[in-house]
Amino acid sequence: MSGSPSQNTAQRIAVAGASGRMGQMLIQALLAAPDCRLSGALDQAQSPAIGLDASAFLGQDSGVAITADLQLGLAQAEVLIDFTRPEGTLAHLQVCCALGVGLVIGTTGFNEAQKAEIADAARHIPIVMAPNMSVGVNVTLKLLETAARALATGYDIEIIEAHHRHKVDAPSGTALKMGEVIAAALGRDLKDCAVYDRQGLSGEREPACIGFSSIRGGDIVGDHTVLFAGTGERIEITHRSSSRSTYAQGSLRAARFLRQHKVGLFDMADVLQLR
């Protein structure tokens, strides 16, 4: 169990996908944070981890068993941190609304209807939703906004991202967010200018487009590069993640931020005061 100074003041946080790579990183970060307490651990009913102690992988005893019962797993929580799949997150969202539990959403791959459902739920509970919880990535987004405005003409923009072989969506949510930030800075809508596929005789590049390329392989945690290619020069803005710990620490900052709010939909720019 986390060595919090007071069980009454430590923020009670539950983790979804508790036996997954990100879930375990979140649990490890929570147990090490003196102002946080692991209050619940959720996983799918078919997971072999159901019933095990949430920190067994660390050789520790947290006193919190992994469960598929959402009501039980969220009963003591103030906030749920969720890095799962869209369908799972939306199921968790319904129970969080019923119980008044805040939600930190790091899940990616939502469609527009699912995003609207989350926005509607934010009228009842506080939610931080971001495709990438890394502090560094979110500072990078701010840099990209500045660069896009300064390089609005004469520069072609391409976004290249790389992730591990197990990632199921492409482009990554972070790459899409980068595209959205750049497009907004240029007064465009990403839906109208994004190019996700080039094959064969694709023709000359449209000057206003934003191109995306995705790489999948090995155990790459997450690399993102935005290329501004002009005549005679090019600028590359890159962020590389070497550990999921950066996502976990950013998620805890988001959870702490939610203590200040009863309702509302926020992102990491709000958490980090980057507006």
Secondary structure, 3 states (H helix, E strand, C coil): CCCCCCCCCCEEEEECCCCCHHHHHHHHHHHHCCCEEEEEEECCCCCCCCCCECCHHHCCCCCCEEECCHHHHHCCCCEEEECCCHHHHHHHHHHHHHHCCEEEECCCCCCHHHHHHHHHHCCCCEEEECCCCCHHHHHHHHHHHHHHHHCCCCCEEEEEEEECCCCCCCCCHHHHHHHHHHHHHCCCCHHHHEECCCCCCCCCCCCCCEEEEEEECCCCCEEEEEEEECCCCEEEEEEEECCCHHHHHHHHHHHHHHCCCCCEEECHHHHCCCC
